[in-house]
Amino acid sequence: MKEKLDKDWVSMLLEAKQLGLSIEEISRFFQQKSLSKYLYLNQEKENKDHFRNN
């Protein structure tokens, strides 16, 4: 199956490589950002639940 690549993503990844970042560093960056976003959203949900229950 042929997948369509997002030109902006490809451009960004090529630029990161030109800056000397490794694939592992790029991957780690996105994992950390995803984890940070998950933790933030989870905290927001807990705060809303707390206020509803009190």
C-alpha positions, 0 to 999 in steps of 0.5 A, spaced: 500 500 500 502 506 498 502 511 503 502 519 502 507 523 506 506 530 508 510 534 505 511 539 511 513 533 515 518 531 510 521 538 510 521 538 517 525 532 518 530 533 513 531 540 516 532 536 523 537 531 520 541 537 516 542 540 523 545 534 525 539 531 529 539 523 529 533 519 528 533 517 535 533 524 538 527 526 533 523 520 535 525 522 543 523 529 542 516 527 539 515 522 544 516 527 550 512 532 547 506 526 546 507 524 553 507 532 556 501 533 552 498 526 555 500 528 562 497 535 561 490 533 558 490 528 564 491 533 569 486 538 566 481 532 566 482 530 573 481 538 575 475 538 572 472 532 575 475 534 582 471 541 581 465 537 579 465 532 585 466 538 590 
